[in-house]
Amino acid sequence: MTAGAIYIDADACPVKAEAEVVATRNKTKLLIVSNGGLRPSQNPWVEMVYVPDGADLADMWIAERAGPGDVVVTGDIPLAAKCVEAGAQVIRHNGEAFTRANIGQQLAMRDLAADLRAADPFRQGGGKTFSKTDRSRFLDALERALRKAASAR
């Protein structure tokens, strides 16, 4: 039994190539969703989806389609919340899973961070760099998420 599809929120996604390898190995459709600027893939398992420019249009496109049996790769917490609610398996680029058990806390932490940035305009982002360990963790997490998604079909 195979999963339905893998959806990638492609803007600023560092693991598109890794997801393509996993999708091909598992014979699973990979939808790379962005508002343009990405080179098309010749891989028959990969479909490039270009949405119009606009705030969160790629997120809305994914949220309208992802559900049980699908895997979504995103760092966008509100999108992750919608997809978890719809029954999809959802993971970050570093392999961390968004689940029903942790999505509420993730949303609260996101809101807290936004409030802290708003209160201190001199606070700079400066997240940690994406490492080889993160890439490896992502590959393992995507394989696990595909197995879970396949069992949900």
HELIX and SHEET records of a PDB file:
HELIX    1   1 LYS A   16  ARG A   25  1                                  10    
HELIX    2   2 LEU A   57  ARG A   65  1                                   9    
HELIX    3   3 ILE A   77  GLU A   85  1                                   9    
HELIX    4   4 ILE A  103  ALA A  119  1                                  17    
HELIX    5   5 LYS A  132  ALA A  152  1                                  21    
SHEET    1   A 6 VAL A  46  TYR A  50  0                                        
SHEET    2   A 6 LYS A  29  SER A  34  1                                        
SHEET    3   A 6 ALA A   5  ASP A   9  1                                        
SHEET    4   A 6 VAL A  71  VAL A  73  1                                        
SHEET    5   A 6 GLN A  89  ILE A  91  1                                        
SHEET    6   A 6 ALA A  97  PHE A  98 -1                                        
END                                                                             
